[in-house]
Amino acid sequence: MCVNDLICNFGTPSFFLDYYATGKLDVTAATAVVSGIAEGCRQAECALIGGETAEMPGMYHSDDYDLAGFAVGIGEKSELDRSNKVEAGDILIALPSSGLHSNGFSLARKVLFEKMGMKFEDEFEGKPLIETLLTPTRIYVKTFKALKDKIQALAHITGGGIVENFPRVLPEGLRAVITESSIRVLPIFELIGQHVERHEMFRAFNMGVGMILVIKEADVADVLASTDGYVIGHLEAGKREAVLV
């Protein structure tokens, strides 16, 4: 999530540090966690340069642990503000998410486990439900690096969904028009959506869209050919907002 935020500011991730705190250190669990972080750093092409591990038995219960981290990247000052790069007629390309992407778990738990009475081990899409819920967040750094010269702006779709996240890249006088039917909604969101209003789903979850790229129309074919992205909308004159139609 950290490196995906960095690239939205046209920053290239350089390094990551982690913090792992628990009541009593379980070496097996801690090793698994750090291995996952290291894999994320490999995907983001940045270095894991250090971290901290703390044992605080008065703070944490049983096997509970707390995990935090941050990333640092480098960006050219002239490239940080993307709002002057986008204009009416630009095309919006969605890059698929891998799942919940670390957002909306409170609502997901309430619906799946409290309302629907499901269990971690229940089969969903050919594997245990818990595996779908805990699918690691997709990292888009390599895609960004490969297409940087064709990307006018990009938005990381996190909590708040498309309608709250995408307007961050827009200047006043431009709005994003997104065709809702074009969005390739993942099955897990369809399942949760059986008990949640559609508009609330689009505000709580990414709905299958992890990143949105703003691309000039002339570059769309090249971007589509080199990614698994697909067109979901365009920019036009209007109030600074993202609307689903």
Sine and cosine of phi, psi and omega as CSV:
sin_phi,cos_phi,sin_psi,cos_psi,sin_omega,cos_omega
0.00,0.00,-0.63,0.78,-0.01,-1.00
-0.88,0.47,-0.74,0.67,-0.06,-1.00
-0.95,0.31,-0.52,0.86,0.07,-1.00
-0.91,0.42,-0.59,0.81,0.09,-1.00
-0.92,0.39,-0.63,0.77,-0.02,-1.00
-0.86,0.50,-0.72,0.70,-0.06,-1.00
-0.93,0.37,-0.38,0.92,0.07,-1.00
-0.92,0.38,-0.33,0.94,0.11,-0.99
-0.98,-0.20,0.29,0.96,-0.03,-1.00
0.84,0.54,0.57,0.82,0.09,-1.00
-0.98,-0.18,0.73,-0.69,0.04,-1.00
-1.00,0.00,0.87,-0.50,-0.04,-1.00
-0.85,0.52,0.72,-0.70,-0.01,-1.00
-0.95,-0.32,-0.77,0.64,-0.03,-1.00
-0.45,-0.89,0.26,-0.97,-0.05,-1.00
-0.69,-0.72,0.60,-0.80,0.13,-0.99
-0.79,-0.62,0.54,-0.84,-0.04,-1.00
-0.85,-0.53,0.31,-0.95,0.06,-1.00
-0.70,-0.72,0.84,-0.54,-0.05,-1.00
-0.83,-0.56,0.89,-0.46,-0.01,-1.00
-0.82,-0.58,0.63,-0.78,-0.05,-1.00
-0.42,-0.91,0.19,-0.98,0.05,-1.00
-0.95,0.30,-0.74,0.67,0.06,-1.00
-0.64,-0.77,0.80,-0.61,-0.11,-0.99
-0.91,0.41,0.84,-0.55,0.16,-0.99
-0.98,-0.21,0.95,-0.30,-0.12,-0.99
-0.87,0.50,-0.64,0.77,-0.01,-1.00
-0.89,0.47,-0.73,0.68,0.00,-1.00
-0.91,0.41,-0.70,0.72,-0.03,-1.00
-0.90,0.44,-0.63,0.78,0.03,-1.00
-0.90,0.44,-0.66,0.75,0.02,-1.00
-0.90,0.45,-0.66,0.75,0.00,-1.00
-0.89,0.45,-0.75,0.66,-0.03,-1.00
-0.91,0.41,-0.56,0.83,0.07,-1.00
-0.89,0.45,-0.63,0.77,0.05,-1.00
-0.90,0.43,-0.65,0.76,0.05,-1.00
-0.89,0.46,-0.68,0.74,0.01,-1.00
-0.88,0.47,-0.64,0.77,0.03,-1.00
-0.91,0.42,-0.65,0.76,0.06,-1.00
-0.87,0.49,-0.64,0.77,0.03,-1.00
-0.91,0.41,-0.61,0.79,0.05,-1.00
-0.89,0.46,-0.69,0.73,0.01,-1.00
-0.91,0.42,-0.55,0.84,-0.02,-1.00
-1.00,0.03,-0.04,1.00,-0.02,-1.00
0.81,0.59,0.70,0.72,0.09,-1.00
-0.77,-0.64,0.24,-0.97,-0.09,-1.00
-1.00,-0.09,0.63,-0.77,0.19,-0.98
-1.00,-0.06,0.98,-0.20,-0.19,-0.98
-0.99,-0.15,-0.07,1.00,0.02,-1.00
0.27,-0.96,-0.10,-1.00,-0.01,-1.00
0.09,-1.00,-0.11,-0.99,-0.01,-1.00
-0.67,-0.75,0.64,-0.77,0.09,-1.00
-0.86,-0.52,0.76,-0.65,-0.05,-1.00
-0.77,-0.64,0.70,-0.72,0.13,-0.99
-0.96,-0.27,0.88,-0.48,-0.02,-1.00
-0.70,-0.71,0.99,0.15,-0.08,-1.00
-0.88,0.47,-0.40,0.92,0.03,-1.00
-0.99,0.16,-0.15,0.99,-0.07,-1.00
-0.96,-0.27,-0.58,0.81,-0.12,-0.99
-0.90,-0.43,0.56,-0.83,-0.04,-1.00
-0.99,-0.15,0.72,-0.70,0.16,-0.99
0.78,0.63,-0.85,-0.53,-0.07,-1.00
-1.00,-0.05,0.14,0.99,-0.02,-1.00
-0.90,0.45,0.54,-0.84,0.13,-0.99
-0.57,-0.82,0.36,-0.93,-0.02,-1.00
-0.88,-0.47,0.71,-0.71,-0.07,-1.00
-0.76,-0.65,0.75,-0.66,0.05,-1.00
-0.60,-0.80,0.24,-0.97,0.02,-1.00
-0.11,-0.99,0.21,-0.98,0.06,-1.00
-0.50,-0.87,0.41,-0.91,0.00,-1.00
-0.86,-0.51,0.49,-0.87,0.06,-1.00
-0.83,-0.55,0.69,-0.72,0.03,-1.00
-0.71,-0.71,0.09,-1.00,-0.02,-1.00
-0.84,-0.54,0.77,-0.64,0.04,-1.00
-0.68,-0.73,0.52,-0.85,0.07,-1.00
-0.96,0.27,0.73,-0.68,-0.02,-1.00
-0.82,0.57,-0.59,0.81,-0.03,-1.00
-0.94,0.34,-0.27,0.96,-0.05,-1.00
-0.98,-0.22,-0.11,0.99,-0.12,-0.99
-0.92,0.39,-0.69,0.72,-0.01,-1.00
-1.00,0.08,0.94,-0.34,-0.05,-1.00
-1.00,-0.09,-0.17,0.99,-0.10,-0.99
-0.89,0.46,-0.44,0.90,0.02,-1.00
-1.00,0.07,0.02,1.00,0.01,-1.00
-0.99,-0.10,-0.36,0.93,-0.10,-1.00
-0.99,-0.13,0.48,-0.88,-0.02,-1.00
-0.43,-0.90,0.26,-0.97,0.01,-1.00
-0.83,0.55,0.66,-0.75,-0.02,-1.00
0.99,-0.17,-0.28,0.96,0.06,-1.00
-0.90,0.44,0.47,-0.88,-0.07,-1.00
-0.96,-0.27,0.59,-0.81,-0.01,-1.00
-0.97,-0.24,0.82,-0.57,0.01,-1.00
-0.90,-0.44,0.80,-0.60,0.02,-1.00
-1.00,-0.02,0.72,-0.70,0.18,-0.98
-0.98,-0.21,0.81,-0.59,-0.09,-1.00
-0.87,0.49,0.54,-0.84,0.14,-0.99
-1.00,0.03,0.18,-0.98,0.05,-1.00
-0.99,-0.16,-0.03,1.00,-0.04,-1.00
0.43,-0.90,-0.62,-0.79,-0.08,-1.00
-0.93,0.37,-0.42,0.91,0.03,-1.00
0.83,0.56,0.69,0.73,0.12,-0.99
0.93,0.36,0.28,0.96,0.03,-1.00
-0.76,-0.65,0.60,-0.80,0.09,-1.00
1.00,0.09,0.27,0.96,-0.07,-1.00
-0.94,0.34,-0.50,0.86,0.04,-1.00
-0.88,0.47,-0.71,0.70,0.03,-1.00
-0.93,0.36,-0.65,0.76,0.01,-1.00
-0.87,0.49,-0.70,0.71,0.02,-1.00
-0.88,0.47,-0.69,0.72,-0.04,-1.00
-0.88,0.47,-0.69,0.72,-0.04,-1.00
-0.96,0.28,-0.79,0.61,-0.14,-0.99
-0.95,0.32,-0.67,0.74,-0.13,-0.99
-0.99,-0.16,-0.58,0.82,0.01,-1.00
-1.00,0.05,-0.78,0.63,-0.08,-1.00
-0.98,0.19,-0.69,0.72,-0.08,-1.00
-1.00,-0.06,-0.23,0.97,0.05,-1.00
0.93,0.36,0.44,0.90,-0.01,-1.00
-0.98,0.19,0.28,-0.96,0.02,-1.00
-0.86,-0.51,0.33,-0.94,0.01,-1.00
-0.81,0.59,-0.65,0.76,-0.13,-0.99
-1.00,0.08,-0.07,1.00,0.02,-1.00
-0.86,0.51,0.66,-0.75,-0.03,-1.00
-0.96,0.27,0.72,-0.70,0.08,-1.00
-0.59,-0.81,0.84,-0.54,-0.02,-1.00
0.81,0.59,0.63,0.78,0.11,-0.99
0.99,0.10,0.13,0.99,0.03,-1.00
-0.47,-0.88,0.24,-0.97,0.01,-1.00
-0.85,0.53,0.63,-0.78,-0.03,-1.00
-0.80,0.59,-0.63,0.78,-0.06,-1.00
-0.88,0.47,-0.51,0.86,0.02,-1.00
-0.93,0.38,-0.61,0.80,0.06,-1.00
-0.92,0.39,-0.70,0.72,-0.03,-1.00
-0.91,0.42,-0.56,0.83,-0.06,-1.00
-0.98,-0.20,0.33,0.95,0.10,-0.99
-0.87,0.50,0.80,-0.60,-0.06,-1.00
-0.85,0.52,0.55,-0.84,0.06,-1.00
-0.86,0.50,0.72,-0.69,0.04,-1.00
-0.94,0.35,0.66,-0.75,0.01,-1.00
-0.96,-0.28,0.79,-0.61,-0.17,-0.99
-0.96,-0.27,0.22,0.97,-0.12,-0.99
-0.87,0.48,-0.73,0.69,-0.04,-1.00
-0.89,0.45,-0.62,0.78,0.05,-1.00
-0.89,0.46,-0.69,0.72,0.03,-1.00
-0.86,0.51,-0.74,0.68,-0.02,-1.00
-0.88,0.48,-0.64,0.77,-0.04,-1.00
-0.94,0.33,-0.48,0.88,-0.13,-0.99
-0.91,-0.42,0.16,0.99,-0.15,-0.99
-0.78,0.63,-0.65,0.76,-0.06,-1.00
-0.95,0.30,-0.18,0.98,0.01,-1.00
-0.95,-0.30,-0.13,0.99,-0.04,-1.00
-1.00,-0.06,0.85,-0.53,0.06,-1.00
-0.99,0.14,-0.61,0.79,0.04,-1.00
-0.27,-0.96,0.30,-0.95,0.08,-1.00
-0.51,-0.86,0.52,-0.85,-0.06,-1.00
-0.82,-0.57,0.76,-0.65,0.05,-1.00
-1.00,0.05,0.86,-0.50,-0.07,-1.00
-1.00,-0.01,0.98,-0.20,-0.05,-1.00
-0.89,-0.46,-0.52,-0.85,0.04,-1.00
-0.84,0.54,0.71,-0.70,-0.11,-0.99
0.97,-0.25,-0.27,0.96,0.09,-1.00
0.92,0.38,-0.23,-0.97,-0.04,-1.00
-0.89,0.45,-0.69,0.73,-0.14,-0.99
-0.92,0.39,-0.44,0.90,0.00,-1.00
-0.99,-0.15,-0.45,0.89,-0.06,-1.00
-1.00,0.04,-0.65,0.76,-0.13,-0.99
-0.92,0.40,-0.60,0.80,-0.02,-1.00
-0.85,0.52,-0.28,0.96,0.02,-1.00
-0.86,0.51,-0.46,0.89,-0.04,-1.00
-1.00,-0.07,0.02,1.00,-0.08,-1.00
-0.99,-0.16,0.62,-0.79,0.17,-0.99
-0.99,0.12,0.20,-0.98,0.11,-0.99
-0.87,0.49,0.63,-0.78,0.04,-1.00
1.00,-0.09,0.01,1.00,0.05,-1.00
-0.80,-0.60,0.62,-0.79,0.09,-1.00
-0.75,-0.66,0.44,-0.90,0.03,-1.00
-0.99,-0.17,0.79,-0.61,0.06,-1.00
-0.95,-0.32,0.90,-0.43,-0.10,-1.00
-0.89,-0.45,0.78,-0.62,0.00,-1.00
-0.99,0.14,0.95,-0.32,-0.09,-1.00
-0.85,0.52,-0.63,0.78,-0.06,-1.00
-0.93,0.38,-0.27,0.96,-0.01,-1.00
-0.99,0.11,-0.26,0.97,-0.05,-1.00
-0.96,0.29,0.79,-0.62,-0.01,-1.00
-1.00,0.05,1.00,0.10,-0.08,-1.00
-0.93,0.37,0.75,-0.66,0.00,-1.00
-0.96,0.28,0.50,-0.86,-0.03,-1.00
-0.82,0.58,-0.57,0.82,-0.02,-1.00
-0.89,0.45,-0.55,0.83,0.02,-1.00
-0.97,0.24,-0.52,0.85,0.09,-1.00
-0.90,0.43,-0.63,0.78,0.01,-1.00
-0.91,0.42,-0.77,0.64,0.01,-1.00
-0.89,0.45,-0.60,0.80,-0.05,-1.00
-0.92,0.40,-0.16,0.99,0.08,-1.00
-0.91,0.41,-0.34,0.94,-0.06,-1.00
-0.81,-0.59,0.19,0.98,-0.01,-1.00
-0.73,-0.68,0.67,-0.74,0.02,-1.00
-0.85,0.52,0.59,-0.81,-0.07,-1.00
-0.84,0.55,-0.70,0.71,-0.04,-1.00
-0.90,0.43,-0.56,0.83,0.04,-1.00
-0.94,0.33,-0.59,0.81,0.06,-1.00
-0.85,0.53,-0.68,0.73,-0.03,-1.00
-0.96,0.28,-0.21,0.98,0.07,-1.00
-0.99,-0.14,-0.34,0.94,-0.03,-1.00
-0.99,-0.14,-0.47,0.88,-0.14,-0.99
-0.80,-0.60,0.27,-0.96,0.08,-1.00
-0.99,0.17,-0.25,0.97,0.07,-1.00
0.88,0.48,0.31,0.95,0.01,-1.00
0.95,-0.30,-0.03,1.00,0.02,-1.00
-0.92,-0.38,0.93,-0.36,-0.04,-1.00
-1.00,0.01,-0.51,0.86,-0.05,-1.00
-0.49,-0.87,0.60,-0.80,0.09,-1.00
-0.87,-0.50,0.79,-0.61,0.02,-1.00
-0.98,-0.20,0.65,-0.76,0.14,-0.99
-0.99,-0.17,0.87,-0.50,-0.13,-0.99
-0.78,-0.63,0.63,-0.77,0.13,-0.99
-0.91,0.42,0.57,-0.82,-0.07,-1.00
-0.83,0.56,-0.58,0.81,-0.04,-1.00
-0.92,0.40,-0.36,0.93,-0.05,-1.00
-0.98,-0.18,-0.04,1.00,-0.10,-0.99
-0.86,0.51,-0.73,0.69,-0.05,-1.00
-0.87,0.50,-0.68,0.74,0.00,-1.00
-0.91,0.42,-0.66,0.75,-0.02,-1.00
-0.92,0.39,-0.68,0.74,0.01,-1.00
-0.90,0.43,-0.58,0.81,-0.03,-1.00
-0.94,0.33,-0.43,0.90,-0.09,-1.00
-0.96,-0.28,0.08,1.00,0.02,-1.00
-0.67,-0.74,0.03,-1.00,0.14,-0.99
-0.99,-0.16,0.36,0.93,-0.02,-1.00
-0.97,0.22,0.19,-0.98,0.02,-1.00
-0.47,-0.88,0.43,-0.90,-0.07,-1.00
-0.97,0.26,0.74,-0.67,0.04,-1.00
-0.83,-0.56,-0.12,0.99,-0.01,-1.00
0.11,-0.99,-0.29,-0.96,-0.05,-1.00
-0.44,-0.90,0.14,-0.99,0.08,-1.00
-0.97,-0.26,0.58,-0.81,0.05,-1.00
-0.53,-0.85,0.23,-0.97,0.04,-1.00
-0.90,0.43,0.61,-0.80,0.01,-1.00
0.43,-0.90,-0.12,-0.99,0.03,-1.00
-0.87,0.49,0.62,-0.78,-0.01,-1.00
-0.93,0.37,0.99,-0.14,-0.06,-1.00
-0.21,-0.98,0.18,-0.98,0.13,-0.99
-0.88,-0.48,0.81,-0.58,-0.03,-1.00
-0.86,-0.52,0.63,-0.78,0.09,-1.00
-0.99,-0.13,0.79,-0.61,-0.04,-1.00
-0.83,-0.56,0.00,0.00,0.00,0.00
